[in-house]
Amino acid sequence: MTVNGPAWDLFRSFLAVLSEGSLSGAARRLGMTQPSLGRHIRELEESLGVPLFSRASHGLLPTDAALELKPHAEAMASAAASVLRAASGAKGELRGVVRVTASEVVGVEVLPPILAAMRRRFPGIVVELSTTNRTENLLRRDADVAVRSSPPDQDALVARKVCVIPIGLFAHADYLAEAGRPKTLADLPRHTLIGYDQETPFVRATRPADMPYRRELFSLRTDNDLAGLAAIRAGFGIGACQVPLGRRAGLVRLLPKAVDIPLPIWVVMHEDQRTSLRIRAVFDHLAEGLAAYGGSRGSAKLLTSGA
């Protein structure tokens, strides 16, 4: 390995090949020529002294060394993106880039009107919105602000619990006109149900004990929450969704006394970010908007996760 180590652009090319599985796909992704990208990979292999890919009939396969290197390269990519965001505006200005991460449903269905209001309020702030059900690493600065359904357990993060959103069972009026309305939980197995493919710890922990809501009963199984919500809206059958979203879509809530699952919502950031005016502005605006969405009159005070 060279004394100074490989340049960052070599690792960027490495990550692109890992993601795309081929030089041609990685070159298209980065806007490079294939020969230039291939040269980057060779330079990185020579610098590290290990082969990173082997050729296969369907593309390039990562070696064990490449797989071991991947999380470190991803951390470098995250740090590089964080540096660019930090340089996009001074700490004392309401200008620059802020990266926000949220679940798929919250990011697609809940945040857009909140972000639209924020745009009118703070036109100098640019938002990068990452919608994923994975918990992105705020310590590694994968994002600046996160919307989560549980508080963080790292001492370096601060969080505000802004609301508790109820989750209930919903169906479209057209489905109920054809299939009838369940009067009790015991009626659910006779209906067309929409549910998960892989049961999550959240489902196991929050599902009412007497609720017949199991994988073998589902006529549509999906782990994509947006797909499940779309199926309810289309009249496919009965499924679970956030109560404010169900009401907004004009869906009919079913068995509200029997199924009322609390989903706490937290807004989280790194404690170091409290000195950045734009990041704190985004944090506070999201907290206010989500509190209003969840029907909360006010948000809780800022908490350190270790407190």
C-alpha positions in Angstrom: 0.0 0.0 0.0 1.2 3.5 -0.7 2.2 5.8 2.2 -0.7 8.2 1.6 -3.2 5.5 0.8 -5.6 5.3 -2.2 -7.5 8.4 -3.3 -11.2 8.6 -2.4 -12.4 8.5 -6.1 -11.0 4.9 -6.3 -13.2 3.8 -3.4 -16.2 5.6 -5.0 -15.6 3.5 -8.1 -15.2 0.4 -6.0 -18.5 1.0 -4.3 -20.2 1.5 -7.7 -18.9 -1.8 -9.0 -20.1 -3.5 -5.9 -23.5 -2.1 -6.3 -23.9 -2.6 -10.1 -22.0 -5.9 -10.4 -20.2 -4.8 -13.6 -17.8 -2.1 -14.9 -20.3 -0.9 -17.6 -23.1 -0.5 -15.0 -20.8 1.3 -12.6 -19.5 3.6 -15.4 -23.0 4.6 -16.3 -23.9 5.3 -12.7 -20.8 7.5 -12.2 -20.9 9.1 -15.6 -17.4 7.7 -16.5 -16.0 5.7 -19.3 -15.7 2.0 -18.7 -11.9 2.1 -19.3 -11.4 4.9 -16.8 -13.5 3.0 -14.2 -11.6 -0.2 -14.9 -8.3 1.7 -14.3 -9.6 2.9 -11.0 -10.3 -0.7 -9.8 -6.8 -1.8 -11.0 -5.2 1.1 -9.2 -7.1 0.3 -6.0 -6.2 -3.4 -6.2 -2.5 -2.5 -6.7 -2.5 0.0 -3.9 -4.1 -2.4 -1.4 -2.2 -5.5 -2.7 -5.3 -7.7 -3.0 -7.7 -8.7 -5.8 -11.2 -7.2 -5.3 -13.2 -8.8 -8.0 -13.3 -12.0 -10.0 -14.9 -12.3 -13.4 -18.1 -14.5 -13.8 -20.4 -15.1 -16.7 -22.9 -12.5 -15.4 -20.5 -9.9 -14.3 -18.0 -9.2 -11.5 -18.0 -11.1 -8.2 -16.5 -9.4 -5.1 -13.7 -11.3 -3.3 -13.6 -11.8 0.4 -11.3 -8.9 0.6 -13.8 -6.7 -1.2 -16.6 -7.7 1.2 -14.4 -7.0 4.2 -13.5 -3.6 2.7 -17.2 -2.6 1.9 -18.3 -1.2 5.3 -15.2 0.9 5.5 -15.6 2.3 2.0 -19.3 3.0 2.8 -18.2 4.9 5.9 -15.8 6.9 3.7 -18.6 7.7 1.3 -20.9 8.8 4.2 -18.1 11.0 5.6 -17.4 12.6 2.2 -21.1 13.3 1.7 -21.3 14.8 5.2 -18.3 17.1 4.5 -20.0 18.4 1.4 -23.3 19.0 3.3 -21.3 20.8 6.1 -19.6 23.0 3.5 -22.9 23.9 1.8 -23.6 26.6 4.4 -22.2 28.2 7.5 -23.4 26.9 10.9 -25.1 30.3 11.6 -27.0 30.5 8.3 -30.4 29.1 7.3 -28.8 28.0 4.1 -27.3 24.7 2.9 -28.0 21.0 2.6 -29.7 18.9 5.3 -30.1 15.1 4.9 -33.3 13.6 6.4 -34.0 9.9 6.8 -37.4 8.4 7.5 -39.3 5.1 6.9 -40.8 4.6 3.5 -44.4 5.4 4.6 -43.4 8.5 6.6 -41.0 9.7 3.9 -43.5 9.3 1.1 -46.9 9.9 2.7 -46.3 12.1 5.7 -43.3 14.3 5.2 -43.9 15.9 1.8 -46.5 18.5 3.0 -44.3 19.2 6.1 -41.3 19.7 3.9 -43.3 21.9 1.5 -44.2 24.2 4.4 -40.6 24.2 5.5 -39.5 25.2 2.0 -41.7 28.3 2.1 -40.4 29.1 5.6 -36.7 28.4 4.9 -36.1 28.7 1.1 -32.3 28.6 1.5 -32.3 25.0 2.9 -32.0 22.1 0.5 -33.3 18.7 1.7 -31.9 15.3 0.8 -34.7 12.8 1.7 -33.7 9.2 2.3 -36.7 6.9 2.5 -35.7 3.5 4.0 -36.9 1.2 6.7 -33.3 0.6 7.7 -32.0 2.6 10.6 -29.3 4.9 9.1 -26.3 5.6 11.3 -26.4 9.2 12.6 -23.1 8.7 14.4 -21.5 8.0 11.1 -23.3 11.0 9.7 -25.3 8.9 7.1 -28.0 11.6 7.7 -28.3 14.8 9.7 -31.9 14.3 11.1 -33.8 11.1 11.4 -37.5 10.3 12.0 -37.8 7.1 13.9 -40.3 4.9 15.8 -38.0 4.3 18.8 -35.5 6.4 20.7 -31.8 6.1 20.1 -29.6 4.3 22.6 -26.4 6.1 21.7 -25.3 8.8 24.2 -24.1 11.1 21.4 -27.6 11.4 19.9 -30.4 13.6 21.1 -34.1 13.0 20.4 -37.5 14.5 20.8 -40.7 12.3 21.1 -43.2 14.4 19.1 -46.3 12.2 19.0 -47.8 8.8 19.1 -49.6 7.8 15.9 -52.3 5.1 16.2 -52.3 2.3 13.7 -55.6 0.6 12.9 -57.4 -1.6 10.4 -58.8 0.0 7.3 -60.6 -0.9 4.1 -62.0 0.9 1.1 -65.7 1.5 1.0 -66.0 -0.5 -2.3 -64.5 -3.6 -0.7 -66.8 -3.3 2.3 -69.9 -2.9 0.0 -69.0 -6.2 -1.6 -67.6 -8.2 1.3 -69.4 -6.7 4.3 -68.0 -5.2 7.4 -66.4 -7.3 10.2 -68.1 -6.9 13.5 -65.5 -8.6 15.7 -61.9 -9.8 15.4 -63.2 -13.3 14.9 -64.7 -12.2 11.6 -61.3 -11.3 10.0 -60.3 -14.7 8.7 -63.4 -14.7 6.5 -62.2 -11.5 4.8 -59.5 -10.7 2.3 -56.5 -9.6 4.4 -53.4 -7.6 3.5 -50.3 -8.3 5.6 -46.6 -8.9 6.0 -44.5 -11.6 4.3 -41.9 -11.7 7.1 -43.1 -11.0 10.6 -41.1 -8.3 12.4 -40.4 -7.8 16.1 -42.7 -4.8 16.0 -45.6 -6.8 14.8 -45.0 -9.6 17.3 -44.8 -7.0 20.2 -47.8 -4.9 19.3 -50.4 -7.3 17.7 -53.4 -7.8 20.1 -53.2 -11.4 21.5 -56.7 -12.3 20.2 -56.2 -10.8 16.8 -56.3 -13.4 13.9 -53.7 -11.5 11.8 -51.2 -14.1 10.7 -49.3 -14.8 7.5 -51.3 -17.9 6.5 -54.5 -15.8 6.6 -53.2 -13.1 4.2 -54.4 -12.9 0.6 -51.7 -10.4 -0.2 -48.3 -10.6 1.6 -45.8 -7.8 1.3 -43.1 -6.3 3.4 -43.3 -3.0 1.5 -45.5 -0.8 3.6 -46.3 1.5 0.6 -47.5 -1.5 -1.5 -49.7 -2.6 1.4 -51.2 0.9 1.7 -51.7 1.1 -2.0 -53.6 -2.2 -1.9 -55.9 -1.0 0.8 -56.6 2.1 -1.2 -57.3 0.0 -4.3 -60.0 -2.0 -2.5 -58.1 -5.2 -2.4 -59.0 -5.9 1.2 -58.4 -5.1 4.9 -55.0 -4.0 6.1 -53.2 -2.0 8.8 -52.1 1.6 8.3 -51.6 4.8 10.3 -55.0 6.3 11.3 -54.2 9.8 10.0 -53.2 8.3 6.6 -56.4 6.2 6.5 -58.6 9.2 7.2 -56.7 11.3 4.6 -57.3 8.6 2.0 -61.0 8.4 2.8 -60.7 4.8 4.0 -63.0 3.2 6.5 -61.6 2.3 9.9 -62.6 -1.0 11.3 -62.8 -2.3 14.9 -61.1 0.7 16.4 -61.6 -0.4 20.0 -60.0 -3.8 19.3 -57.2 -2.6 17.1 -55.4 0.6 18.2 -51.7 0.1 18.1 -49.5 3.0 19.2 -46.6 4.0 17.0 -44.3 6.6 18.8 -42.5 9.0 16.6 -39.1 10.5 17.5 -37.0 13.1 15.7 -33.3 12.4 16.2 -30.0 14.2 15.5 -26.4 14.1 16.6 -25.7 16.3 19.6 -23.0 18.2 17.7 -25.6 19.3 15.2 -27.4 21.5 17.7 -25.0 24.3 16.9 -25.9 24.3 13.2 -28.7 26.8 12.7 -30.1 25.1 9.5 -30.0 21.5 11.0 -31.7 22.7 14.2 -34.3 24.5 12.1 -35.1 21.4 10.2 -35.2 19.3 13.4 -37.6 21.8 15.0 -39.8 22.1 11.9 -40.1 18.3 11.5 -41.0 18.0 15.2 -43.7 20.6 14.9 -45.1 19.2 11.7 -45.2 15.6 12.9 -46.7 16.7 16.2 -49.5 18.3 14.3 -49.9 15.3 12.0 -50.1 13.0 15.0 -52.6 15.2 16.8 -50.2 16.3 19.5 -50.6 19.8 20.9 -47.0 20.1 21.7 -43.8 18.2 21.4 -41.7 16.9 24.3 -38.5 18.6 25.4 -35.2 17.6 23.8 -33.7 14.6 25.4 -30.2 13.2 25.4 -30.5 9.5 24.5 -28.4 8.4 27.5 -30.5 10.4 29.9 
